[in-house]
Amino acid sequence: MTLITPDQPTYVLAPVTGIDRKALDAAIDVAEPGALLMALIHHTGDIGLLDEFKARLEQEQLRAPAIMGEYPAAVAAEVRERARHLLDGPLIPRIAVPDDTLFRRMAELCVGDVVGDEYVPHLREQGGFEAARRVVATTREPPPEFTVAIIGGGMIGLNAAIKLGQAGFRYQVFEQRDDLGGTWSRNTYPGAAVDTPSHFYSYSFELNPRWSKYYPTGPEYLSYLRHAAAKYDLYPHIAFSTKVLGCRWQEDDQIWELTVRHQDGSLRTHRANAVVTATGVLNAAAVPDIDGMDTFEGETMHTAEWRHDVDLTGKRVVVLGTGCTSVQVVATVAEQVESLDVVMRQPHWVIPERKVAADVPEGMRWALEHIPYFHQWFRVKTYWWAADKGYSIPRIDEEWYATHVSASPANDAVMQVCLDYLDQSFADRPELKEMLTPDFPPFAKRIVKDPGFFEAVKRDNVSLHRGSLRQIRPDGVVTTEGRFIAADVIIWATGFKLEYLGFLDVVGRGGVRLAEEWADENPRAYLGITVPGFPNFFVTAGPNAAPNHGGGHNVTSEEHVHYIVESLQYLIENGRTAMEPTREASDDYNRRVDEELDKTVWKHGGTATGYYRNKAGRAWVACPWRLVDYWAMLRAPEPRDHVFTSAPES
């Protein structure tokens, strides 16, 4: 059970009584040792364990350096043995959330790495030890007539609803679909799964100890979001099957008017003091326009519009694409189809991940649920090695890049892992290895974690083709290489069109449209969130806000929501009605963004194609900062970077 102290942001865990000793022993056998050691320190209050095990780790690492903070077998065994002796009776933590100094020492031992001071408050929050600390004063409550419109009921929209509600703001969520969940209610194709670890890709304030897999399936993640919506009583505030068509700023009233199409087809106007867009950027399915599409006599479907009425058993299936979605589909359906032909325009770098399809052992789930603070430290360790540790990988060493496919020694280290995986997987199939080996640096396109794709393409009923489709005939397809492939079903695993609100008619101050501000596929936003001329209009998952070097969408989404709450509270505290960034501040921020991205493979990716760059070649998706630095930027609004307005006197 988690309790929140009323006057501080830290989460205090209640004692766990009535322990099942057999279940505890089974949990100790499989619990991650670094997090388990931290739980022992919480339980016993013995900080001497820090020095003792630090020395043990240093001694062992002289013999064999640890990989991603993994404890050597001898040290892990000792931690488990201590746990069997020390975790006895009721589990009552003698240390709750430690102070910053002790927290840093514990974090370093847990993750097996040096942790800078700047990470301490960030890890305390992301690890689920405390709520995001409020920075703007909270001496005034939002007036009851102040309302916020949230467009979208996916991960970010629900997060915004929860946090705005906790801060006392009235809100309404408009969700176009008939269910919440965004991506995870829409993508129901076979094998749909999250490619970020479960215990990290979740709200820091709503940890889930019962994930069945280390990387959650789409249905399980959707269940998690539904649980959060029910727990925080969001459903009464969500209007389903309701599409926002446009937003127009009314200067005289200092308010937004939203044009909304409701489920019955009627158009209505809603008013809100602030608008939060939580629609994501990958919404419109990208289906290629290929000659003869209308002549095909079989079935076609996009992975985001999966047709469950189509039985693939015994069918001849063609899949176009080899990205994250395609590899999941191919790995899942290869056994049931008669033939599977995978046509790929360009291969991705594929990295082995032993846990990508692995179940979480029951003992591990028990530990996450019942051993106080074990879950929080496991999340810290998972996040640490999935986040800013990858910051250097997409950055270019010009001298190195001039003579290598990889962009730097750090980038090359990832490439060598991928190449070794190709060697191991296709030792007896050199033609497949050649077809699946990219000629651009890792991270220039999204890295793919293999759910079983490499094994699938080696099956006798699976064929791999480089190129694309040139023509579709009634009974099959013709590739750009001139090969005819007979087909009963065509699956478009071609991803989405990247759209930064292009589907929404947003009219700001002075009648300026956001589409005009973001013309020529060149969207810009201050901190990736706000735009000059559009007061109280907050874009989540905006331009240059994606954590492409590591981490996950969940981290930046929490940061964006925190910034929105702080910004609106600033208005309330200072008696203002609206705020927007100055043009100078926005231009300066984006100048720095471009300067940083010019040093990365997201900008200079060689032959890599994809959505990381716009038509002009600008890197418009990735955030250039370390996650911890971006987190620090979003603690509270900087008044000098904004223009504030007040309601006109009546």
N, C-alpha and C positions, 0 to 999 in steps of 0.2 A: 504494500500500500504506500502511496506517495502522498505526503502532506506538504503544504506550502506554508511557511511561517508568514504571519500577516504583515510584518514590518520589514522583511528582507526578501530578496529575490531567490534565495537558495532553497532547493528542494530538500526537505528533511525526510528520511525514510524511517518508517515505523519499525519496531522490532518484529522479527519473524519467529513465531512460536509454533509448537507442535510439529517439530521437524521430523520427517520420515528419514531415519538414519540410512536405510538402504538406498533411498533416492539421493541423499546427499553424497554418499560414497560413489554412486554411479556418476553423479555430476562432477565430482572431483577428478574422476578418471579421465574425463574428456574436456574439462574446462580449459579455456585458453590460459596458459600459466601466468602471463604478465598481468592480466586483469585479475586472476585469482590471487596473486600475491598482493595486489593493491587492496583487494577485499579483506585479506588477512590483516593488513595494517589498519583498516577501518575497524575491524572487529576487535582486535586486541589492543589498539592504541599504541602498539610497539613500533615506534619509528626507527628503532635500531635495526629492524629488518631491511631498511633501505640500504644502509651501509654494508650490511652483511651480504646481501644478494648482489649489490653493485660490484663488490669485490669478486664474488663468484663468477659473475658474468664476464667481467674484464679478464679474469684468468682463463676462462673457457674460450673467449673470443681471440686470445692470442694464438690458440691452436687452430681455430676455424672461425673466420668472421661470420657474424649472423647475417641472414638474408631477411630484409624487411622486419627487423626487430624480433625475429623468431628465437625463442629461448633454446639453447642447446639441450639435448635430451637429458643430460645429467642434472642440469639446473631445474628443468621442468619437473623431473622426478622428485627432487628435493622439495620443490614448492608443493607438490601434491601430498608428499608425506607430512609436511608441516600442517597442511590444511586438514588432514585426517585427525591430527591431534588437537589443533587449535579451534576448529569449528565444531564445538560441542555444546549441546544444550540450545537454548534460545539464541538466535542470531541477533545480537544487540550491538550495533556499532558504537564503539567508544569514541570514535572520531567521525563526525558528520562530514560536511563539505569543508575541506581544509583551507587554511588561509593561502594567499597567493604563493608565498615562499615554499611552504610544504607541498602545495599542489604541483609546483614546477618540478620539485625533486621526485615526486611520485610519478608524474607524467614521463619524465626522462627515463626512469627505470621501467615503467610499463611499456613504452614504445621502443626502448633500446636505442635512443638517439638523443642528440642535443636539442632541447626545446628552448627557443628564445623567449625572453620576457614578454614580447609583444603577443605571443601566442596564448599566454595564460588566460586572460579574460575571454578570448575567443574559444579556447578549448573548454573552459568551464561552461560556457553557454552551449556550444555544439555537442558537448559530451552529455548534456542533460543534467548537469549539477545545479544549474540555476537558470532562471528566466533571463531574457535579454534585459539588461539594466536600462531603466529609463534615464534619459539624459536631460531632456527639457523638463522644467518644473511642472508639477501636476497640482497646482493650487486651485484650478478651476475645472469644473466638470463641463463636458461638451453640452451646450444647450439642446433640449429635446428636439428642436426644429432643425438642427444640423444633421444632415443625412449624407451618406456615402453610397454611391452606386458601384457595385462590383460586377464587372462583365466577365463571366466565366466561372464555372464551378469545378475546376480541376484542382490539382495540388495547391497552386498559388491562390486561387480564389477562395478556397476553404480556409487556407492559412490566414488570408486577409480578413475573412469574416470572423474567425476566432479571435484574432488579436485586436481588431477594431471593437468587437463586442466587449472584450475584457477591459479595453480602455474607455468604455462608456459611450462609444459612438453608435448611433443608429445606422443600420446599413440594409441594403437589399441586394441580393445576388440574382443576376439574370443569366440563366443557362439555356443555351440554344437546344441542347439535346434533352431527352426525357429522363436522363440519369446524370448523376454527378460523376466526377472522375476524369473528365477530359480524355487524355490519351488512353487511359486504361479502361474506359468504357467504350471507346471507339475501336481500338485495336484488339480484336478477338481472334486473330488468325492462330493456327496451330503453332504451339511453341512460344507464343508471345510471353516475353519476360523482360524484367528490368536488367540492364547490364551494369548496374551499380550495386554494391553490396547492400543487402536488406537492412542490416543493423545500423547502416549509416544513411541510406536513402529513405528517410522517414523524418517526421518532425522531431526536433530535439526536445520539445516539450511533451511529446507523446510517444515514448519508447514502446516498442512492441516486442516482448520477450518470446512470443510464440511463432515467429516466422518458421515455416517448415523447411525453407531452403535458404542457403546463404545469398542467393540471388533470387528475388521473389518472382513468381509467375505473375502474369498480368491479372488473372482473376483474384489471386491472393492480395495483390496490391490494391485492387479495387475494393476488396473487402475491408482492408485497412482504412481507406479513405472514408468508406461508408460508416465504419465504426467511429472515426473521429467526428464525422458530421453528426452522428447520433449523440455521442458523448457531450459535445459542446452545443447541442440543441440548435443546429443550424437549419434543419429542414424547414421550419416555419418561415425562414427568411430567404428561401430559394424559390424563385419562379422558374419552373421547368418549361421546356418547349417554348421558350420565350427568347426571341432574337432581337438584340439591339441593332438597329440599322444606322443610327447616327447620333451624334452629340453636338449641340450648339451652345456656345457660351452666350449668356444674356448679361450684357454689361450693366444695364440699369439695375437688375436684381442681384447681380453678382452670383449667378447660379447657372448650372448646366441644365439644359433641357434635352432629354433623351427621347428619341423616337423608337418605339418598341412594337414589334409584331408579336402578339400573344397567340396562345395555342388555338384560339378560335378564329385566327386570321385577322382580327381587328388590329388597327394601328392606334396606339395610345401614346400620350406624352407623359413622361415622368420627370420630376425635377430633383436634382441633387446638388449639394454644395461642392462635392468632390466626386471625381470619377477615378476608379482603379480598373485598368484593363488587365485581365488575367486570362487572356485567350491563347497564350503561347504564340509561336511563330511558324510552326509546322502543322498547318491545319488543312490546306487544300491538297488533296491527293494529286500527285503528279503522274498523269497518264500520258504516255507519248502518243503523238499523232502519227500513225503509221499507215501507209497506203494499204487499202483493202480491209481495214478493221471491221467494216460493216458486213463483210462477206463471210466472216468466220462462222461456221456452223456449230462449233462447240460452245463451251462456257468460258467467260472471261471474268476476272475480278481483281481489284486492287487489294493489297493486304489490309488496308485501312477500312475497306468496305467488304469484309470477308462474307462470302455467301455460304452459310452453314447448310443450305439445302443442296449444295453440290457435293456429292460423294466422290472422293478422289480414288477410292479403292479400284485397282485394276485399270486406271486411266493412264493415258499418255499425257504427261504434264510438261509444259514449258514454263520456266520461271525466268523473268528478266530482272537482273540485279544481283549483286553479291554483298550488299551492306549488312548492317546489324539485323534488320528484319529478315532479309533473304536467308541468311545462314540459319536463323531459328526455324524458318519454314522448311528449308531443305532438310535439316537434321531431323525434323519431326515427321515429315511425310514420306521420306525416301523408302521406307519399308513397305508402305501400303500401296504405292502406285506401280503400274506396269513398267513405265519408263519415266525418267525425270531428266529433262535437258535444261541445264542452267546456262543462260546466256549472260555474260558479264561484259560491260563496256570497259571496266578497269578493275583490277583486283585491289583489295584492301590489305593492309598489314594485319595479320591475324596473330593474336598472342594467346598462348596457352594459359588457362586459369583453372586450376584443379577444382575449385569450388563452384564454378559457374553453374553446374547442374547438380551440385551435391546437396543432400539433405542435411539439415541441422540435427545432430543426434538428440535424442530425448533428454539425455543427461545435460547437454549443453543448454537446452531450453529450460530445464529445471533450474540450472544455475543462474541463468539470466533473470528468471522470475523470482527466485527465492533468496539468493545470496546478496545481501545488501551491498550496493555500489559495484558489484561485478559487471552489471550491464553497462553502467556509465563508463567504466574504464575500458570495456571491450569496444564500445563505440568510439572512444578516443583513439584507441590503437587502430581500429579499422579506418577511421577518418584520416589519421596522421599519414598512413602509408598510401592512401588513395588521393590525397589532396596536394598540398604544396611541395611534397617531395618530387612531384613531376614538373615543377615550375621551369627547370632548366632545359627540359627535354625538347620543347619546340623552339628554343632560342638558338640563333645562328652564330656559329663561329665562322666568320667569312673565309679565313685561311683554310680551315678544314673543308668547308662546303665547296670550295673551288675545285677540289680534287676527289670528292666523295659523293655518293648518293645521299648518305646521311648528312645532317646539318652541323653536327658537333660531336665530340666524344660522348656526351651524355645521350644524344640522339642515336648515336651509333650503338650504344649499349642495348637500347631497346630493339634496334634493328637486328642485332646479332641474336637476341633471344628469339625473335620471329624467324630468322633464317634457320636457326637450329631446330625450331619446331617444324619448319618446312622439310628440313633434311630428315628428321626422325619420322615424319608422317609419310613422306613419299620417297623413301630410300629406293624402293623398287618401281617407282612411277615417275621417272624424271620428266616426262612430258607434262604431268600435272604440276609438278613443282615449278617448272618454267612458266606455265600459264598463270600460276597463283602468286608469282613473285613480282611485287610492284617495282617501278623504277623511279620512285620519288621518296623523300624522307618520311619516316614515321611522324604522325600527328598532322601532316599536311592534309590528310583526310582523317575521319574518325577511325580510331583503332577499333578492331573487332575482337571480342573475346569469344573463343570457339566453344559453342554448345554441342559440338559433335559434327560440325560441317565437314572437316577434313576427312573424317571416317566415312561420312555419307557419300562424298564425291568419288570414293574409291570403290563403291558398290558397282556390281556388274550392270545394274539397271539405271545407273546415273552417268550422264555425259556432261562434260564442261566445254563451253564454247566461248572464245574471245570475240568481241564485237557487239553488235546490237541487232535489231530486227529491221530489215529493209522492206519487207512486204508480208502481209498476212493473207493467206489463201483460205478457202472454205475448210480445208482439211489439215491446215498446219501453217507453219511460218517459214520464211526465207531469211536467213541471217545476212548481215552485211558482207560476210565472206562468201555468200552465194550458196550456202548449204540449205537444203530443204529439210525441215523437221516436222514429221507428222504429229498432230496434237489433237487431244480431246478438250484440254483445258489450258488456258493461258493465265498465268498469275503475274500481275504487275507488282514487283517488289521494288518499285522505283521511287519510293519516298514521297516527299511532299514539296510543294512550292513554298519557298521561304517568303512569308508575308508579314511585314511589320505593320499590322493594322490597315493594310491596303483594302480590306473588305469593309471598313467602317468609315462612314462619312463624318469626320470630326472637323468642326468649324470653331476656331478660337477667336481671340480678341481681334476686332476690326474685320471680321469676315474671312480671315485667312484660313485656308484648309490645310489640315495636316498632310494631306496627299501632295499639296504644293510645296510645303515645307520640306517634305521628304521625296521630292521628285527625283527622277533618274536613278531610282533604286539606291538612294544615298541617305538613309535615315541617320539622324544624329540626335543624341539626347544628353543632357547634363547628367552625369553619373549613370547614364544608361536608363534614366527614369523620367525626367521632366524635360519639357521643351519650351523655349521662349515663345510667348504669345498664347500659351494654353494654360491659363491659371487653374490650379487645383486639379490638374490632369496628370495622373501618375501611371506610367507604363511599366509593367513588370515584364521580365524577360525581354527587355528592350535591346536596341542595337548596342553591340559591344558589351554585353552583360553576361555572356555564357562562360562558365568556368571550364574552358576546353582543355586546359592542361591537367585537370584532375578534379577531385571533389565531385560535386553533383549539383544538378539543378535545384535540389532542395536547399542547399546552403545559400545561394544567392537569392532565392525566393524569400527565405526568412529574412535576409538582410534588407531586401527591398520593402517588405511589409513593415519591418521595424522602422525604416526611414519614413515611410508614409505616415505611420502613427505619430512619430515624433514631429513631423512637419505639421500635421493637423493640430496636434496639441500646442505647437508654437503659435498657430493662429488664434486658438482659443485663449491662451495665456496673455496674448498681446492685443486682444480686441480687434484683430484683423479678419477680413473675410476671404482673402485670396492671396496666393503667392505663386510666383513663377521665376525661373532663373533668368538672370540678365543675359543678353546676347553675348556680352564680353566673357562672362563666366563660362557659358556653354561652349563658345568657340575655343577658349583657352583649354578647357578640359579635353575637347576632342582633338585639339592639336597635340596634346600630350599622349592621347590614346594612339593616334596615328604614328607618332614618333616611336613609341614602344613596339607597336605591331610591325613596324618596318624592320624589326630585328628578328622576326619569327618566320617559321615555315607556314603560318597561316596566311601571311602576305606573299612570301616567296616560296611556294610549294612545288616548284619544278613542274612536272607534267600532271600533277594531281588535279583532278576535276572535282566538282561538288559545290556545295552551298556555302562553304566558308568564305568565299569571295564573291562580291557582286560583279556585274557585267564589266565594270571599269577596273576590276582587279583589286579593289579595296577590301581589306579584311573587315567585314562588317558584323561578324557574329561574336568573335572571341573577346573576352575581357583581358586586357594586357597585364593586369596586376596580380600579385599573389592574393590568394583568398583572404589571408589575414589583413592585408593592406586595404583591400576593397571593403572588408568588414569594418575597418576603422573609419574609412571615409563616410560610411553610412550610419554612424552612430546618431547624428543629429544634423539638421540643416544649418548651413553657414549663412547667417543673415546678410552679410555683405555681398553674397553672390545672388541675392534675390531682390525682386521688386514686390512690395507688399501693397495691398489695397484694402480700403475699408468701405463698409456700406455707406452709400450717400445718405446724408442727413435728410430726414423727411420734413 
